[in-house]
Amino acid sequence: MIVIVVNRATGEELLRERGWEGEFPRVGDIMELHCGETRRWRVDEVDWVFADAPAESHDDVPLKCLTVKASPFDVATGRSADPICECGHRESIHSPNGCTGRSHTCECSSFKEKAPA
């Protein structure tokens, strides 16, 4: 069984675990990942991907993959670590092209990804 943990805000893959054992993460769970520096993540969404099966099949369809979308979690405050930028919007609503606040009319660029040189 493959479990993939993804940063919800950026889409960056944080962990790909083949042969996951034990219970699967559930929405609201706090996960501690030890890839590089130790960080805690809050599970925001769980997507189940099942193996292909014929439409007429009535048997149990095996689980192929589980994708977990998570946000950084700050243990000290007990909240998701989602910093606020200079425009007053949270980092999680910023896209690579800029802030999506105020119905995509915010002109802030503080979290904008820098173009490769």
All heavy atoms as an XYZ file, in Angstrom:
907
protein
N       0.839     -1.177      0.000
C       0.000      0.000      0.000
C       0.884      1.240      0.000
O       1.807      1.359      0.808
C      -0.884     -0.063      1.244
C      -1.642      1.173      1.516
S      -2.657      1.635      0.137
C      -3.591      2.859      0.899
N       0.614      2.167     -0.875
C       1.400      3.394     -0.993
C       0.636      4.544     -0.334
O      -0.543      4.750     -0.616
C       1.676      3.735     -2.472
C       2.446      2.602     -3.146
C       2.435      5.047     -2.580
C       2.571      2.768     -4.636
N       1.314      5.278      0.541
C       0.747      6.477      1.156
C       1.638      7.647      0.764
O       2.852      7.603      0.939
C       0.670      6.353      2.700
C       0.201      7.652      3.316
C      -0.256      5.218      3.092
N       1.014      8.691      0.207
C       1.737      9.882     -0.224
C       1.236     11.059      0.604
O       0.033     11.306      0.666
C       1.503     10.160     -1.726
C       1.922      8.954     -2.560
C       2.240     11.416     -2.157
C       1.465      9.015     -3.998
N       2.154     11.777      1.249
C       1.804     12.965      2.021
C       2.244     14.180      1.220
O       3.398     14.266      0.800
C       2.473     12.958      3.415
C       2.080     14.207      4.193
C       2.086     11.706      4.185
N       1.303     15.113      1.001
C       1.537     16.277      0.156
C       1.242     17.550      0.942
O       0.269     17.607      1.702
C       0.605     16.209     -1.089
C       0.742     17.440     -1.952
C       0.869     14.963     -1.888
N       2.076     18.571      0.762
C       1.819     19.885      1.347
C       0.625     20.480      0.615
O       0.662     20.695     -0.592
C       3.047     20.782      1.196
C       2.869     22.124      1.850
O       1.773     22.641      1.980
N       3.976     22.710      2.255
N      -0.452     20.710      1.327
C      -1.693     21.182      0.704
C      -1.514     22.513     -0.018
O      -2.052     22.721     -1.093
C      -2.767     21.320      1.767
C      -4.083     21.765      1.205
C      -5.113     21.874      2.278
N      -6.388     22.229      1.678
C      -7.442     22.504      2.365
N      -7.401     22.453      3.674
N      -8.558     22.829      1.780
N      -0.752     23.423      0.554
C      -0.595     24.756     -0.020
C       0.243     24.757     -1.294
O      -0.064     25.464     -2.239
C       0.018     25.701      1.003
N       1.316     23.960     -1.326
C       2.241     24.021     -2.458
C       2.146     22.837     -3.408
O       2.644     22.898     -4.518
C       3.694     24.086     -1.955
O       3.999     22.868     -1.262
C       3.913     25.270     -1.038
N       1.551     21.735     -2.960
C       1.495     20.530     -3.786
C       2.783     19.724     -3.735
O       2.909     18.695     -4.385
N       3.751     20.169     -2.931
C       5.035     19.478     -2.800
C       4.837     18.143     -2.085
O       4.170     18.061     -1.060
C       6.005     20.348     -1.999
C       7.280     19.670     -1.614
C       8.071     20.436     -0.567
O       7.576     21.446     -0.037
O       9.192     19.995     -0.273
N       5.431     17.097     -2.643
C       5.366     15.787     -2.016
C       6.333     15.749     -0.842
O       7.527     15.954     -0.997
C       5.714     14.700     -3.032
C       5.486     13.307     -2.512
C       5.709     12.257     -3.582
O       4.988     12.284     -4.600
O       6.611     11.430     -3.385
N       5.812     15.471      0.349
C       6.623     15.450      1.562
C       7.118     14.049      1.885
O       8.199     13.882      2.441
C       5.805     15.968      2.748
C       5.232     17.366      2.599
C       4.232     17.648      3.711
C       6.344     18.398      2.591
N       6.324     13.044      1.564
C       6.665     11.672      1.911
C       5.946     10.719      0.973
O       4.783     10.923      0.636
C       6.232     11.377      3.356
C       6.372      9.950      3.848
C       7.836      9.626      4.117
C       5.545      9.743      5.103
N       6.644      9.686      0.528
C       6.042      8.592     -0.246
C       6.471      7.307      0.445
O       7.635      6.942      0.428
C       6.505      8.600     -1.688
C       5.905      7.468     -2.527
C       6.376      7.526     -3.956
N       5.861      8.707     -4.623
C       4.837      8.688     -5.464
N       4.247      7.559     -5.750
N       4.423      9.806     -6.035
N       5.520      6.652      1.064
C       5.796      5.446      1.851
C       5.165      4.236      1.171
O       3.962      4.176      0.978
C       5.229      5.603      3.261
C       5.444      4.437      4.160
C       6.880      4.317      4.637
O       7.536      5.355      4.799
O       7.320      3.180      4.840
N       6.004      3.288      0.791
C       5.517      2.027      0.209
C       5.465      1.001      1.331
O       6.353      0.936      2.155
C       6.446      1.550     -0.883
C       6.546      2.542     -2.025
C       7.479      2.032     -3.113
N       7.792      3.052     -4.070
C       6.995      3.419     -5.065
N       5.835      2.851     -5.222
N       7.378      4.362     -5.907
N       4.441      0.211      1.379
C       4.323     -0.799      2.420
C       3.880     -0.215      3.755
O       4.369     -0.618      4.808
N       2.974      0.749      3.736
C       2.469      1.372      4.960
C       1.796      0.310      5.825
O       1.011     -0.490      5.343
C       1.468      2.459      4.600
C       0.917      3.212      5.757
C      -0.106      2.842      6.560
C       1.361      4.488      6.236
N      -0.341      3.794      7.503
C       0.548      4.817      7.334
C       2.358      5.363      5.843
C       0.699      5.999      8.043
C       2.504      6.544      6.547
C       1.682      6.845      7.636
N       2.101      0.315      7.101
C       1.478     -0.611      8.038
C       0.767      0.178      9.120
O       1.171      1.266      9.472
C       2.531     -1.521      8.660
C       3.184     -2.439      7.651
C       4.239     -3.333      8.282
O       4.305     -3.403      9.523
O       5.001     -3.922      7.529
N      -0.274     -0.381      9.659
C      -1.010      0.288     10.725
C      -2.173      1.081     10.185
O      -2.575      0.948      9.030
N      -2.732      1.935     11.047
C      -3.893      2.726     10.664
C      -3.493      3.826      9.675
O      -2.393      4.351      9.737
C      -4.519      3.371     11.893
C      -5.205      2.385     12.808
C      -5.969      3.095     13.914
O      -6.481      4.205     13.681
O      -6.022      2.522     14.997
N      -4.434      4.156      8.813
C      -4.207      5.240      7.862
C      -4.522      6.572      8.536
O      -5.364      6.644      9.430
C      -5.083      5.071      6.626
C      -4.772      3.827      5.852
C      -5.739      2.852      5.655
C      -3.508      3.615      5.334
C      -5.451      1.706      4.941
C      -3.212      2.470      4.623
C      -4.186      1.519      4.426
N      -3.864      7.652      8.109
C      -4.162      8.978      8.662
C      -5.613      9.370      8.379
O      -6.180      9.005      7.349
C      -3.199      9.906      7.920
C      -2.149      9.023      7.353
C      -2.796      7.692      7.126
N      -6.201     10.115      9.315
C      -7.566     10.616      9.155
C      -7.542     12.130      9.244
O      -6.628     12.717      9.823
C      -8.469     10.053     10.249
C      -8.644      8.549     10.158
C      -9.353      8.048     11.369
N      -8.464      8.340     12.511
C      -8.586      7.815     13.698
N      -9.537      6.981     13.946
N      -7.749      8.120     14.663
N      -8.559     12.772      8.697
C      -8.661     14.232      8.737
C      -8.612     14.682     10.197
O      -9.298     14.137     11.056
C      -9.962     14.708      8.055
C     -10.155     16.200      8.241
C      -9.941     14.355      6.576
N      -7.752     15.667     10.470
C      -7.596     16.196     11.817
C      -6.429     15.600     12.574
O      -6.002     16.155     13.590
N      -5.894     14.471     12.110
C      -4.740     13.861     12.768
C      -3.517     14.758     12.617
O      -3.385     15.488     11.635
C      -4.404     12.499     12.155
C      -5.364     11.397     12.562
O      -6.228     11.644     13.424
O      -5.245     10.287     12.013
N      -2.611     14.674     13.587
C      -1.334     15.387     13.513
C      -0.259     14.346     13.221
O      -0.146     13.350     13.925
C      -1.007     16.113     14.839
C      -2.153     17.054     15.250
C       0.312     16.868     14.719
C      -2.486     18.130     14.254
N       0.496     14.575     12.148
C       1.560     13.660     11.749
C       2.904     14.331     11.999
O       3.059     15.526     11.755
C       1.465     13.332     10.254
C       0.176     12.703      9.822
S       0.160     12.435      8.047
C       1.298     11.076      7.925
N       3.860     13.557     12.466
C       5.210     14.070     12.643
C       6.090     13.413     11.588
O       6.225     12.198     11.571
C       5.715     13.751     14.051
C       7.029     14.402     14.360
C       7.416     14.247     15.815
O       6.933     15.041     16.642
O       8.179     13.314     16.116
N       6.654     14.219     10.706
C       7.494     13.703      9.629
C       8.947     13.996      9.947
O       9.303     15.094     10.357
C       7.112     14.324      8.289
C       5.671     14.105      7.839
C       5.458     14.757      6.480
C       5.326     12.637      7.786
N       9.780     12.996      9.731
C      11.214     13.125     10.004
C      11.990     13.053      8.687
O      12.777     12.172      8.468
C      11.681     12.007     10.945
C      10.971     11.994     12.242
N      11.386     12.745     13.313
C       9.857     11.342     12.643
C      10.553     12.548     14.330
N       9.628     11.700     13.948
N      11.708     13.975      7.793
C      12.445     14.033      6.536
C      13.206     15.365      6.554
O      12.627     16.406      6.373
C      11.515     13.912      5.339
S       9.974     14.805      5.474
N      14.498     15.281      6.823
C      15.267     16.511      7.039
C      15.015     16.956      8.462
O      15.279     16.239      9.413
N      14.417     18.129      8.627
C      14.067     18.589      9.963
C      12.710     18.006     10.363
O      11.868     17.740      9.518
C      14.013     20.120     10.013
C      12.908     20.709      9.151
C      12.847     22.218      9.257
O      13.619     22.863      8.547
O      12.039     22.722     10.041
N      12.527     17.761     11.647
C      11.273     17.211     12.141
C      10.217     18.304     12.163
O      10.425     19.366     12.726
C      11.449     16.635     13.557
O      12.410     15.598     13.498
C      10.147     16.092     14.095
N       9.082     18.034     11.507
C       7.973     18.985     11.481
C       6.681     18.232     11.696
O       6.576     17.057     11.374
C       7.925     19.725     10.143
C       9.092     20.669      9.985
C       8.997     21.519      8.775
N       7.839     22.403      8.848
C       7.437     23.156      7.836
N       8.088     23.141      6.711
N       6.387     23.931      7.946
N       5.707     18.928     12.231
C       4.391     18.338     12.425
C       3.444     18.908     11.387
O       3.523     20.078     11.024
C       3.884     18.629     13.833
C       4.702     17.857     14.846
C       3.950     17.677     16.126
N       4.708     16.768     16.979
C       5.248     17.124     18.126
N       5.113     18.345     18.562
N       5.903     16.238     18.840
N       2.541     18.036     10.929
C       1.591     18.394      9.884
C       0.190     17.964     10.310
O       0.011     16.910     10.883
C       1.953     17.699      8.569
C       3.294     18.110      8.063
C       4.507     17.625      8.453
C       3.564     19.117      7.105
N       5.515     18.278      7.785
C       4.968     19.192      6.952
C       2.762     19.965      6.354
C       5.567     20.090      6.077
C       3.365     20.850      5.481
C       4.749     20.907      5.343
N      -0.808     18.794     10.001
C      -2.205     18.469     10.286
C      -2.833     17.942      9.005
O      -2.730     18.565      7.949
C      -2.958     19.708     10.752
C      -4.406     19.427     11.091
C      -5.119     20.715     11.499
N      -6.441     20.440     11.943
C      -7.479     20.229     11.143
N      -7.315     20.249      9.846
N      -8.675     19.987     11.633
N      -3.495     16.792      9.094
C      -4.146     16.181      7.933
C      -5.417     16.968      7.622
O      -6.322     17.052      8.442
C      -4.465     14.697      8.190
C      -5.215     14.102      7.018
C      -3.196     13.921      8.486
N      -5.479     17.539      6.408
C      -6.634     18.322      5.980
C      -7.582     17.518      5.097
O      -8.786     17.758      5.094
C      -6.186     19.558      5.191
C      -5.387     20.525      6.044
O      -5.695     20.659      7.242
O      -4.450     21.143      5.519
N      -7.032     16.591      4.330
C      -7.838     15.848      3.357
C      -7.172     14.513      3.074
O      -5.951     14.414      3.054
C      -7.913     16.677      2.067
C      -8.798     16.147      1.002
C      -8.811     17.069     -0.223
O      -8.610     18.292     -0.076
O      -9.011     16.535     -1.313
N      -7.990     13.485      2.856
C      -7.476     12.162      2.520
C      -8.178     11.698      1.251
O      -9.408     11.654      1.195
C      -7.725     11.147      3.662
C      -7.225      9.775      3.273
C      -7.061     11.614      4.945
N      -7.405     11.398      0.212
C      -7.951     10.919     -1.065
C      -7.611      9.450     -1.239
O      -6.440      9.077     -1.219
C      -7.369     11.715     -2.245
C      -7.798     13.168     -2.246
O      -8.901     13.454     -1.752
O      -7.037     14.010     -2.741
N      -8.628      8.635     -1.427
C      -8.461      7.193     -1.601
C      -8.469      6.879     -3.089
O      -9.358      7.307     -3.811
C      -9.604      6.443     -0.940
C      -9.737      6.731      0.522
C     -10.381      7.793      1.096
C      -9.203      5.964      1.591
N     -10.272      7.732      2.453
C      -9.563      6.617      2.792
C      -8.458      4.796      1.652
C      -9.196      6.126      4.031
C      -8.116      4.317      2.896
C      -8.479      4.969      4.066
N      -7.475      6.152     -3.571
C      -7.405      5.755     -4.982
C      -7.467      4.229     -5.023
O      -6.626      3.549     -4.447
C      -6.103      6.260     -5.645
C      -6.033      5.804     -7.092
C      -5.994      7.763     -5.536
N      -8.484      3.723     -5.697
C      -8.682      2.283     -5.765
C      -8.140      1.727     -7.076
O      -8.062      2.432     -8.084
C     -10.170      1.945     -5.621
C     -10.711      2.287     -4.264
C     -11.297      3.518     -4.022
C     -10.618      1.381     -3.226
C     -11.775      3.842     -2.766
C     -11.098      1.692     -1.960
C     -11.680      2.936     -1.727
N      -7.789      0.456     -7.075
C      -7.294     -0.217     -8.278
C      -8.410     -0.277     -9.311
O      -9.597     -0.238     -8.973
C      -6.808     -1.617     -7.924
N      -8.039     -0.365    -10.578
C      -9.029     -0.472    -11.651
C      -9.772     -1.788    -11.524
O      -9.189     -2.832    -11.252
C      -8.345     -0.399    -13.021
C      -7.724      0.970    -13.253
O      -8.234      1.957    -12.692
O      -6.725      1.043    -13.993
N     -11.083     -1.733    -11.737
C     -11.911     -2.938    -11.666
C     -13.011     -2.800    -12.716
O     -13.471     -1.699    -13.012
C     -12.518     -3.093    -10.289
N     -13.450     -3.923    -13.286
C     -14.534     -3.856    -14.260
C     -15.822     -3.340    -13.616
O     -16.063     -3.561    -12.418
C     -14.707     -5.302    -14.734
C     -13.747     -6.131    -13.962
C     -12.949     -5.254    -13.072
N     -16.639     -2.659    -14.392
C     -17.874     -2.063    -13.873
C     -18.835     -3.112    -13.316
O     -19.574     -2.846    -12.375
C     -18.555     -1.254    -14.967
N     -18.826     -4.311    -13.882
C     -19.752     -5.355    -13.429
C     -19.258     -6.085    -12.179
O     -19.962     -6.911    -11.619
C     -20.034     -6.365    -14.551
C     -18.831     -7.138    -15.045
C     -18.022     -6.405    -16.111
O     -18.402     -5.306    -16.537
O     -16.983     -6.959    -16.500
N     -18.069     -5.759    -11.711
C     -17.500     -6.405    -10.533
C     -18.210     -5.940     -9.261
O     -18.438     -4.751     -9.070
C     -16.008     -6.088    -10.426
O     -15.502     -6.585     -9.225
N     -18.565     -6.896     -8.407
C     -19.216     -6.574     -7.147
C     -18.338     -6.968     -5.965
O     -18.764     -6.894     -4.822
C     -20.575     -7.277     -7.040
C     -21.545     -6.808     -8.072
N     -22.130     -5.563     -8.041
C     -22.008     -7.404     -9.195
C     -22.936     -5.413     -9.080
N     -22.869     -6.524     -9.798
N     -17.125     -7.391     -6.245
C     -16.184     -7.755     -5.190
C     -15.549     -6.497     -4.607
O     -15.637     -5.411     -5.183
C     -15.073     -8.670     -5.741
C     -15.629     -9.976     -6.272
O     -16.658    -10.434     -5.747
O     -15.029    -10.527     -7.216
N     -14.908     -6.660     -3.459
C     -14.169     -5.545     -2.876
C     -13.029     -5.162     -3.809
O     -12.297     -6.017     -4.285
C     -13.595     -5.928     -1.513
C     -14.672     -6.028     -0.451
O     -15.756     -5.461     -0.667
O     -14.416     -6.670      0.573
N     -12.901     -3.874     -4.074
C     -11.839     -3.373     -4.938
C     -10.668     -2.984     -4.038
O     -10.838     -2.233     -3.078
C     -12.318     -2.160     -5.759
C     -11.195     -1.609     -6.616
C     -13.518     -2.534     -6.607
N      -9.469     -3.504     -4.330
C      -8.330     -3.188     -3.462
C      -7.913     -1.718     -3.546
O      -8.069     -1.063     -4.571
C      -7.219     -4.098     -3.985
C      -7.640     -4.468     -5.351
C      -9.123     -4.382     -5.414
N      -7.400     -1.233     -2.446
C      -6.903      0.127     -2.363
C      -5.526      0.179     -3.013
O      -4.667     -0.635     -2.736
C      -6.809      0.538     -0.890
C      -6.575      1.991     -0.579
C      -7.675      2.863     -1.167
C      -6.537      2.188      0.926
N      -5.346      1.129     -3.918
C      -4.092      1.249     -4.657
C      -3.147      2.261     -4.001
O      -1.962      2.027     -3.869
C      -4.426      1.683     -6.085
C      -3.268      1.886     -6.999
C      -3.782      2.287     -8.374
C      -2.676      2.601     -9.327
N      -3.196      3.039    -10.614
N      -3.717      3.380     -3.579
C      -2.888      4.477     -3.084
C      -3.734      5.375     -2.186
O      -4.944      5.474     -2.361
C      -2.363      5.264     -4.282
S      -1.443      6.731     -3.890
N      -3.083      6.022     -1.251
C      -3.747      6.970     -0.372
C      -2.956      8.270     -0.419
O      -1.747      8.270     -0.177
C      -3.764      6.418      1.058
C      -4.486      7.236      2.103
C      -5.993      7.083      1.920
C      -4.096      6.754      3.480
N      -3.613      9.369     -0.786
C      -2.947     10.665     -0.824
C      -3.460     11.505      0.329
O      -4.659     11.704      0.478
C      -3.212     11.399     -2.155
O      -2.764     10.571     -3.230
C      -2.487     12.722     -2.207
N      -2.538     11.983      1.154
C      -2.877     12.776      2.331
C      -2.425     14.204      2.080
O      -1.243     14.446      1.840
C      -2.163     12.213      3.587
C      -2.451     13.085      4.789
C      -2.568     10.776      3.832
N      -3.360     15.154      2.115
C      -3.014     16.567      1.972
C      -2.943     17.165      3.371
O      -3.875     17.034      4.156
C      -4.046     17.287      1.120
C      -4.037     16.794     -0.312
C      -4.996     17.541     -1.180
C      -4.945     16.966     -2.588
N      -5.935     17.588     -3.452
N      -1.798     17.783      3.683
C      -1.563     18.268      5.039
C      -1.034     19.696      5.041
O      -0.476     20.164      4.051
C      -0.564     17.340      5.737
N      -1.228     20.368      6.174
C      -0.727     21.729      6.385
C       0.221     21.728      7.575
O       0.033     20.953      8.513
C      -1.879     22.688      6.691
O      -2.799     22.719      5.638
N       1.226     22.607      7.584
C       2.133     22.688      8.727
C       1.348     22.957     10.010
O       0.357     23.677      9.996
C       3.047     23.861      8.400
C       2.933     24.052      6.936
C       1.568     23.588      6.551
N       1.792     22.379     11.108
C       1.104     22.522     12.395
C       2.084     23.015     13.438
O       3.190     22.485     13.572
C       0.516     21.169     12.817
C      -0.302     21.227     14.065
C      -1.588     21.723     14.039
C       0.213     20.797     15.272
C      -2.356     21.790     15.186
C      -0.542     20.846     16.433
C      -1.837     21.343     16.389
N       1.696     24.042     14.184
C       2.535     24.603     15.239
C       2.067     24.052     16.583
O       0.951     24.321     17.023
C       2.419     26.125     15.219
C       3.349     26.800     16.211
O       4.107     26.084     16.904
O       3.319     28.034     16.285
N       2.920     23.265     17.222
C       2.571     22.614     18.482
C       2.353     23.642     19.592
O       1.466     23.501     20.426
C       3.672     21.616     18.904
C       3.340     20.953     20.217
C       3.866     20.576     17.831
N       3.140     24.696     19.617
C       3.066     25.695     20.688
C       1.704     26.378     20.734
O       1.148     26.598     21.803
C       4.170     26.729     20.516
N       1.156     26.720     19.578
C      -0.132     27.425     19.538
C      -1.305     26.468     19.374
O      -2.445     26.833     19.630
C      -0.172     28.426     18.371
O      -0.057     27.715     17.138
C       0.921     29.464     18.502
N      -1.030     25.246     18.922
C      -2.112     24.299     18.690
C      -2.908     24.607     17.433
O      -4.029     24.172     17.266
N      -2.313     25.361     16.528
C      -2.988     25.724     15.273
C      -2.092     25.406     14.092
O      -0.886     25.256     14.237
C      -3.268     27.226     15.235
C      -4.261     27.678     16.244
C      -4.605     29.124     15.974
N      -4.870     29.749     17.253
C      -4.645     30.996     17.536
N      -4.131     31.787     16.655
N      -4.929     31.474     18.722
N      -2.708     25.348     12.925
C      -1.917     25.162     11.716
C      -0.991     26.356     11.557
O      -1.393     27.500     11.772
C      -2.815     25.045     10.487
O      -3.511     23.835     10.519
N       0.247     26.071     11.232
C       1.236     27.138     11.034
C       1.042     27.706      9.641
O       1.534     27.174      8.669
C       2.645     26.591     11.205
N       0.275     28.760      9.551
C      -0.034     29.386      8.270
C       0.202     30.883      8.437
O      -0.690     31.623      8.825
C      -1.487     29.088      7.891
C      -1.804     29.444      6.455
O      -0.883     29.844      5.707
O      -2.979     29.319      6.070
N       1.429     31.341      8.188
C       1.755     32.743      8.459
C       0.915     33.723      7.649
O       0.436     33.408      6.567
C       3.230     32.844      8.068
C       3.543     31.639      7.286
C       2.513     30.608      7.598
N       0.760     34.904      8.222
C       0.028     35.977      7.553
C       1.050     36.888      6.897
O       2.058     37.251      7.499
C      -0.829     36.761      8.568
C      -1.893     35.832      9.150
C      -1.463     37.977      7.913
C      -2.742     36.456     10.225
N       0.812     37.255      5.648
C       1.771     38.103      4.935
C       1.415     39.576      5.111
O       0.450     39.930      5.771
C       1.846     37.707      3.465
S       0.560     38.392      2.444
N       2.187     40.422      4.470
C       2.025     41.866      4.618
C       0.667     42.369      4.130
O       0.199     43.407      4.577
C       3.151     42.583      3.874
C       3.175     42.263      2.390
C       4.459     42.686      1.709
O       5.522     42.587      2.340
O       4.381     43.103      0.553
N       0.005     41.635      3.248
C      -1.296     42.082      2.743
C      -2.435     41.694      3.679
O      -3.569     42.106      3.485
C      -1.557     41.517      1.346
S      -1.860     39.739      1.309
N      -2.134     40.871      4.700
C      -3.162     40.470      5.654
C      -3.801     39.122      5.357
O      -4.622     38.648      6.126
N      -3.422     38.494      4.243
C      -3.949     37.178      3.890
C      -2.975     36.092      4.335
O      -1.780     36.327      4.442
C      -4.183     37.080      2.374
C      -5.223     38.027      1.888
N      -4.934     39.049      1.024
C      -6.537     38.118      2.169
C      -6.036     39.731      0.768
N      -7.023     39.196      1.461
N      -3.486     34.894      4.555
C      -2.647     33.777      4.964
C      -1.848     33.240      3.784
O      -2.273     33.330      2.638
C      -3.501     32.668      5.561
C      -4.226     33.121      6.805
C      -4.323     31.986      7.785
N      -4.801     32.456      9.068
C      -4.014     32.743     10.096
N      -2.721     32.580     10.007
N      -4.513     33.168     11.225
N      -0.687     32.648      4.085
C       0.186     32.109      3.045
C      -0.521     31.021      2.233
O      -0.296     30.881      1.043
C       1.455     31.540      3.672
C       2.416     30.951      2.665
C       3.669     30.395      3.305
O       3.732     30.256      4.525
O       4.601     30.094      2.545
N      -1.402     30.271      2.867
C      -2.056     29.154      2.181
C      -2.941     29.580      1.013
O      -3.241     28.770      0.146
C      -2.885     28.332      3.168
O      -3.894     29.135      3.745
N      -3.356     30.843      0.971
C      -4.171     31.265     -0.169
C      -3.334     31.947     -1.249
O      -3.867     32.485     -2.196
C      -5.346     32.167      0.247
C      -4.873     33.540      0.714
C      -6.221     31.497      1.282
C      -5.974     34.575      0.743
N      -2.013     31.897     -1.115
C      -1.129     32.438     -2.145
C      -0.771     31.331     -3.130
O      -0.440     30.228     -2.734
C       0.154     33.007     -1.528
C      -0.052     34.310     -0.839
N      -0.727     34.412      0.356
C       0.314     35.564     -1.169
C      -0.754     35.678      0.724
N      -0.136     36.398     -0.177
N      -0.853     31.640     -4.394
C      -0.468     30.698     -5.440
C       0.942     31.065     -5.907
O       1.470     32.109     -5.526
C      -1.459     30.782     -6.606
O      -1.245     31.968     -7.342
N       1.549     30.241     -6.767
C       2.871     30.608     -7.296
C       2.867     31.942     -8.049
O       3.890     32.598     -8.181
C       3.209     29.459     -8.240
C       2.432     28.313     -7.705
C       1.159     28.898     -7.161
N       1.690     32.370     -8.511
C       1.601     33.631     -9.260
C       1.308     34.835     -8.381
O       1.344     35.961     -8.842
C       0.515     33.526    -10.325
C       0.843     32.466    -11.334
O       1.996     32.274    -11.666
N      -0.158     31.752    -11.809
N       0.980     34.611     -7.111
C       0.689     35.726     -6.209
C      -0.483     35.408     -5.307
O      -0.932     34.273     -5.213
N      -1.000     36.423     -4.643
C      -2.072     36.261     -3.666
C      -3.414     36.065     -4.374
O      -3.704     36.739     -5.364
C      -2.131     37.489     -2.764
S      -3.373     37.375     -1.465
N      -4.221     35.143     -3.860
C      -5.549     34.909     -4.439
C      -6.640     35.570     -3.602
O      -7.819     35.358     -3.833
C      -5.839     33.403     -4.567
O      -5.799     32.821     -3.260
C      -4.855     32.719     -5.489
N      -6.234     36.387     -2.619
C      -7.200     37.098     -1.775
C      -7.970     38.146     -2.548
O      -7.603     38.554     -3.650
N      -9.072     38.583     -1.941
C      -9.971     39.559     -2.571
C     -10.353     39.127     -3.986
O     -10.257     39.893     -4.938
C      -9.348     40.950     -2.596
C      -9.410     41.627     -1.251
C      -9.015     43.090     -1.352
N      -7.725     43.232     -0.699
C      -6.673     43.828     -1.222
N      -6.718     44.376     -2.385
N      -5.548     43.882     -0.541
N     -10.751     37.858     -4.118
C     -11.161     37.302     -5.424
C     -10.091     37.490     -6.484
O     -10.359     37.932     -7.595
C     -12.480     37.918     -5.889
O     -13.500     37.653     -4.975
N      -8.859     37.208     -6.131
C      -7.696     37.266     -7.022
C      -7.323     38.690     -7.430
O      -6.642     38.892     -8.430
C      -7.925     36.415     -8.278
C      -8.021     34.960     -7.992
N      -6.933     34.141     -7.963
C      -9.087     34.167     -7.689
C      -7.310     32.914     -7.681
N      -8.607     32.902     -7.491
N      -7.759     39.686     -6.670
C      -7.406     41.062     -7.022
C      -6.340     41.654     -6.104
O      -5.899     42.776     -6.327
C      -8.650     41.983     -6.996
O      -9.199     41.969     -5.667
C      -9.690     41.522     -8.003
N      -5.918     40.911     -5.085
C      -4.872     41.400     -4.186
C      -3.556     41.466     -4.956
O      -3.194     40.544     -5.673
C      -4.729     40.467     -2.981
S      -3.518     41.034     -1.773
N      -2.852     42.559     -4.829
C      -1.627     42.754     -5.600
C      -0.361     42.393     -4.832
O       0.740     42.699     -5.274
C      -1.564     44.194     -6.097
C      -2.724     44.498     -7.021
C      -2.559     45.797     -7.758
O      -1.448     46.350     -7.759
O      -3.559     46.251     -8.315
N      -0.513     41.727     -3.686
C       0.621     41.324     -2.862
C       1.495     40.319     -3.609
O       1.006     39.489     -4.363
C       0.099     40.701     -1.579
S       1.310     39.744     -0.693
N       2.794     40.383     -3.374
C       3.695     39.421     -4.017
C       4.717     38.880     -3.022
O       5.754     38.368     -3.427
C       4.402     40.064     -5.198
O       5.189     41.143     -4.763
N       4.433     38.975     -1.720
C       5.447     38.588     -0.738
C       5.720     37.080     -0.701
O       6.810     36.674     -0.389
C       5.058     39.074      0.653
O       3.900     38.422      1.104
N       4.732     36.235     -1.015
C       4.954     34.796     -1.021
C       5.127     34.250     -2.437
O       5.198     33.065     -2.652
C       3.797     34.049     -0.336
C       3.802     34.199      1.159
C       2.797     34.878      1.797
C       4.819     33.654      1.912
C       2.793     35.009      3.174
C       4.829     33.784      3.293
C       3.812     34.459      3.921
N       5.200     35.137     -3.419
C       5.332     34.709     -4.810
C       6.658     33.995     -5.009
O       7.688     34.436     -4.512
C       5.258     35.928     -5.748
C       5.208     35.552     -7.221
C       5.220     36.784     -8.090
C       3.831     37.329     -8.226
N       3.735     38.390     -9.221
N       6.619     32.878     -5.730
C       7.856     32.143     -6.003
C       8.732     32.945     -6.933
O       8.252     33.586     -7.856
C       7.542     30.786     -6.626
C       6.907     29.823     -5.656
C       6.664     28.478     -6.300
O       7.192     28.217     -7.395
O       5.930     27.686     -5.696
N       9.988     32.911     -6.657
C      10.926     33.636     -7.511
C      11.202     32.839     -8.785
O      11.396     31.636     -8.743
C      12.215     33.882     -6.734
C      11.961     34.649     -5.442
C      13.144     35.445     -5.059
C      12.983     36.251     -3.817
N      11.822     36.298     -3.093
N      11.193     33.522     -9.914
C      11.439     32.873    -11.194
C      12.892     32.437    -11.260
O      13.791     33.136    -10.760
C      11.120     33.823    -12.333
N      13.168     31.258    -11.859
C      14.556     30.814    -11.970
C      15.377     31.781    -12.808
O      14.919     32.301    -13.800
C      14.462     29.449    -12.645
C      13.042     29.221    -12.993
C      12.223     30.339    -12.436
N      16.605     32.018    -12.381
C      17.465     32.980    -13.073
C      18.123     32.370    -14.280
O      18.284     31.229    -14.452
C      18.514     33.512    -12.122
